């Protein structure tokens, strides 16, 4: 499984830009939409799917990278706050 993932990771940038764009937009957008649905439905893990969708979208879109970086910063801040209250 790891070798297959490395193959995809290494060959992703070799694809023509329009194909990468369409694949990232379709799969990433679908993950974000399913993640939003998961925030309402208890069966679907919404937040991890949204993170995965934005991570995939961030590989091709700057706006998604900005959202992902802001989210990472907020999560890091929240985790640090929780760790301080545990001590």
RAPENOR-V818534 format. One record per residue. N is the residue number from 1. D_LAST is the distance of its C-alpha to the last C-alpha in whole Angstrom. Layout:
[[N D_LAST] [N D_LAST]]
This chain:
[[1 40] [2 38] [3 41] [4 42] [5 39] [6 40] [7 44] [8 43] [9 40] [10 43] [11 46] [12 44] [13 45] [14 48] [15 49] [16 51] [17 49] [18 50] [19 50] [20 46] [21 46] [22 47] [23 45] [24 42] [25 43] [26 44] [27 41] [28 38] [29 40] [30 40] [31 36] [32 35] [33 38] [34 37] [35 33] [36 34] [37 36] [38 33] [39 31] [40 33] [41 34] [42 32] [43 34] [44 33] [45 30] [46 30] [47 27] [48 27] [49 31] [50 31] [51 29] [52 31] [53 34] [54 33] [55 32] [56 36] [57 37] [58 35] [59 38] [60 41] [61 40] [62 38] [63 37] [64 35] [65 33] [66 32] [67 31] [68 29] [69 28] [70 26] [71 25] [72 23] [73 22] [74 21] [75 19] [76 17] [77 16] [78 15] [79 13] [80 11] [81 11] [82 9] [83 7] [84 6] [85 6] [86 4] [87 0]]
